[in-house]
Amino acid sequence: MGRISGYSQRQISSFAFSFSQKGIPCNGFCVDIKKTCALQDNRLILDIEAVNTGSKAFELSEYQHNFINIENFPMGPACRLA
């Protein structure tokens, strides 16, 4: 898979990692997003930080989808946490 412009990922520990995406400005709107995923006991913890880097204000009441997809690979039976 090719690299996505403005995308980075970082291993935080053996149980956590983060990935971020720099937004592309469009008509005054732009947002940078950082997601941190961690395993804690038997739970998957997702922390999402969205930073408005555009010139126009906007609000997010919730920024999370009802699915998990990392680097275009959806979670499913073939995925294992190791």
NORHULIN-V376715 format. One record per residue. N is the residue number from 1. PHI is phi in whole degrees, -180 to 180 (NA if undefined). OMEGA is omega in whole degrees, -180 to 180 (NA if undefined). Layout:
BEGIN
n,phi,omega
N,PHI,OMEGA
N,PHI,OMEGA
END
This chain:
BEGIN
n,phi,omega
1,NA,178
2,-75,179
3,-74,177
4,-94,180
5,-59,178
6,80,-177
7,-100,174
8,-146,176
9,-140,-176
10,-149,174
11,-80,-179
12,-92,178
13,-156,178
14,-71,-179
15,-119,-177
16,-152,175
17,-150,177
18,-133,172
19,-141,-176
20,-138,-179
21,-139,174
22,-81,-180
23,-72,175
24,-106,-178
25,-59,179
26,-150,178
27,53,178
28,89,179
29,-103,175
30,-167,179
31,-140,172
32,-100,-176
33,-124,174
34,-125,177
35,-119,175
36,-119,179
37,-117,-180
38,-142,172
39,-97,179
40,-135,-173
41,55,179
42,-110,-178
43,-122,171
44,-102,-178
45,-103,177
46,-114,177
47,-119,-177
48,-121,176
49,-118,178
50,-117,-178
51,-117,178
52,-73,178
53,-110,178
54,-93,-180
55,-91,180
56,-106,179
57,-81,173
58,-155,180
59,-124,173
60,-120,176
61,-82,177
62,-160,176
63,-126,175
64,-160,179
65,-93,179
66,-92,177
67,-149,176
68,-119,-179
69,-145,-179
70,-117,-179
71,52,177
72,68,176
73,-111,-180
74,-73,176
75,-74,180
76,-178,-176
77,-59,-179
78,-79,-179
79,-88,178
80,-134,171
81,-91,-177
82,-125,NA
END
